[in-house]
Amino acid sequence: MLKDITLGQYFPGSSLVHKLDPRVKFILLFCFITALLMARHPLTYAGVLVYLVSAIAVSRVKPKALMKGLRPMLFIIIFTALLNMFYTPGEPLVSFWVFKISAEGIQRAVFMALRLLMLISATFMLTYTTSPIALSDALARLLSPLAKLRVPVHEFAMMMTIALRFIPTIIEETDKIMSAQKARGADFETGNLFRRAKALIPLLVPLFVSAFRRADDLAVAMECRCYRGGEGRTRLKQLHMTGKDTLTLLGSLLLLSGVTVLGRLGWFLP
């Protein structure tokens, strides 16, 4: 299960999505999330879904890799859908104990599950097609106006980059610790939910020790390379907007803006 978590991983490629300016990707992700949250009608959900599927197809990211990343999130998605199905007011179709299932509840459950799936998939697409260094540079450039207000933009971008970079490393370290403890007789797969959670407690101490050791090694390495923050720092690769970036940004903004407007009008649609 731990190996299925692919957040923070980067899959190199030469597709149009890979070549886009990372700043454009950040802006498009923000607009996509806005359009998704504003969707209130099946047509608007269909428009957002078509946009996401088209982006996945153009990026040439294997659907198998995307589904592998979504697998650990299925419990949260199903649990959220069930809550919306049971606790949405409406004329009950089925009623048992304290639970009531209505047509409105089923519709909201389906829409909420689709919303979460598309939200997580879009976030994964950003990390799959953009290297951590490019993400850091893009975030620092987008937030650079805040630096005039003495906001530590570079430090914030650096922390985000380090966090994304070490997610796969920590997952791999956790898997190694679990394998070592299983070889010594530990059981993580039998029993009820509380027993499994209790069995994971012995993992925390060696995992935290390993994480702090890696953090200390990273701090020493950065000091040895004379890292002193973002002031006066230069970049090997400068970000430049091209014609493809501009066309993709304008076309996507036009499409997502139309979906957002339709989402607002969805309040009045039957």
N, C-alpha and C positions, 0 to 999 in steps of 0.2 A: 504493500500500500504506500509506503514512504517513497518508493522509487517512482510512483505515479505522479508525484508532485513536481511539476515542471515550471512553476513560477520562478522567474529570474533567469531561466536558461535562454541562451541565444542560439538560434539556428542560422548559420551563415547562408547567404543566398545571393542571387543576382537579379531578383525580380524587381518590378517597379516599386512595390511596397518597401523592399529592402533599401532601394536607392533613394527613397524620399528623404527630405530633410527631417531630422528628428523633431524639430520644432513644429513642422506641419503635422506630424503624427500626434504630438501632444494636443494641438489645437483640435484636430479631427476627433480624437478620443473624447475630449471635453464636450464637443458639439454632439457627438454620437450619444454620450450619456445623457445630455440634456434632452435630445430628441426622444430617447428611449423613456425617460421619466415623464415626458409630456404626452406620450402616446396614450390615448384613451379609447381607441376604436380599432377593430381588427384590420382595417385598411392601413392605418398608421403603423401597427405592429408588422404588417406584411412589408411595408416600405423599408422599415429599419432592418428587418431580417434579410431582405434582398440585398441591401447595401452591405451588411456584414458578410453574407455568403459570397458576394462578389469580391470583397476585399480578401477573404480567405483563398478564393480561387486564384486571384492575381498574385498573391504572395507565394503560392506554391508550397505552403506549409501543409504537411500531410494531415488529413483529417484524423488519422490514427493518433498522432502526437497530441492533437487538440483534445480528443476524447480521453486520452490518457490523463491529461491534466484536469479535465472536468470530473473524472471519476471520484476523487476524494471529496468533491463538493456536492455530490449527489444527496448525501444525508441532509445537508442544510437546505438544499433546494426542495426536497420532498417534504421535509418538516415544515418549511415555510408555506408550501402549497397546501398541506393538510390544515394548518392553522387558519388560512384564509378560507378554505372550503367549509370548515366546521363553524367558524365564528363570523361569517358574513351574514348580515340580516337579510331576510327575504322569505317568501312563501316556501315552507319546507316540503321537499319531495320525499325524503326519508328521515325518520326521527328514531333515535335509539339512545337510551340513557340520557346523558346531558348533551348529546351531539345532535345537530340538525344540519342536513344537507339540502341546500336550495340551488336553484338554477343560477342565481347570482353568485353563490359561493363557488360553484364549479367553474363558472366563467372567470371569476377573479383568481382562482387557484391556477388555472391554465395560463392566464396572462402573467401572473407573478412568477411562475416557473420559467416561462419564456423570457421574461425580463431578466431574471437572475442568470439564466444560461447565456443570454446575449451579452450581458454586462461583464461576466467573467471571461467569456470568449474574446471580447474586444480588448480587455486588459491583457490577456495572454498574448494576443496578436502584437501588442506594442513591445513586449519583452522578447517575443520570439524573433522579431524582425529588426530589432535595434540593439546594438551592443551596449553594455552598461556605461562605457565611457561616453558614447554618443548621447545616451539618456541624460547623463550628468551635465554635459555641455549644453544640451538643449534646455534643460530646466534652469540652469544658471543664466542663460541668455534671456529666457522668457521672464524670469524674475529679477533681472538686472535693474529695472527701475526702482525696486524696493531697496536696493543698496544705498540709494540716496537718503533713505530714512533710517540708515544704520542697521538694516536687517541683514544678518549674516547669510546672504544668499549662497555664496560659494560653499560655506560649511554645511548648509542644509543639503545642497546638491551632492556634496561629497558623502554625507551620511547615507543618503538614499542609494547612491551607487554602491557603497560598501555593503549595505543591507541586502540589496539585490544580488550582489556578487557572492555573498556568503550563505544565502538561502540553500542553494544546491550542496554546498560544502557541509553545512550543519545537518542537512537531511542525510547525506552520505555517512557522516560521523555517527548519527543516531542509528542508522541501519547497522553499522559495524558493531556498535555497543550492544544492540539487541541480539545480533548473531552470536557475539561472545558470551552474553549471559544465557542465551538458549543452550549453548554448548555446555554450560555449567548447571543446567537443569531448570532454568527459569521458564515459566509458562506465561505467555502473553495472549493466548488465543482461546482458552477455555474459561468457563464461568460466565456470570452475568456482567452487565456493563460496569457496575461498581468494582467488581473484582478485577476486571481488566484494567480499569483506571488505577486501582491501587497497585497492580503489578508494574505499572509504568513509573512509579515513584522512584525505584532504585536507578532509573535511567538519568534522573535529573542531576545527581551529583557529578558523575563522570562527564555528562554533557556540558554542564556549566564550567567545570574545570577545563575541559578542552576548549570551550568558547573563549574563556578569559585568557587562556594561553595563546590562542590564535590572535586575539585582540592585542595582547602585549607584544607579540612578535611583529604584528603589523605596525604598531606605534613605533617600535624601535627601527623598523625598516624605513618608515617615513621620515623619522628624524635623521637617519643616516644619509638620506637623500636630500636633506636640508629643506624639507617641506615646512613652509611658514604661512600657509593659508593662501587665499586667492589674490591678495594685493600684489600687483606686479607680475603675476603668473601669466605665462604664454601657453598657447596650445599648438600641438604639432599639426593637427588638422582643423582648419577653420571652417565654420559652417557658412555655406553660400546657397541662397535660393536660386533655383534654375526655373526655366520656363515650364517644365513638367510639374515642378512643385507648385507653381502659381496656378496652373490650369487645374491640377488635382484639387488644390485647396478651394478654389472658387466653385468648381463643379460640385464638390462634396458639400460645401457650405450651402449652396443653392438647394441641393436635394434635401439635406437635413433640415434646413429652414422650412422648406415646404412641408416636410413631415411634422415639424413642430407646430406649424400653423394649423395643419389638419388635426393634430392632437388636441389643440385648444378648441377647435370647432367640434371635436368629437363629443364634447359635453352636450351638444344639441342634436347630434345625429341619433337616429333610432337604434 
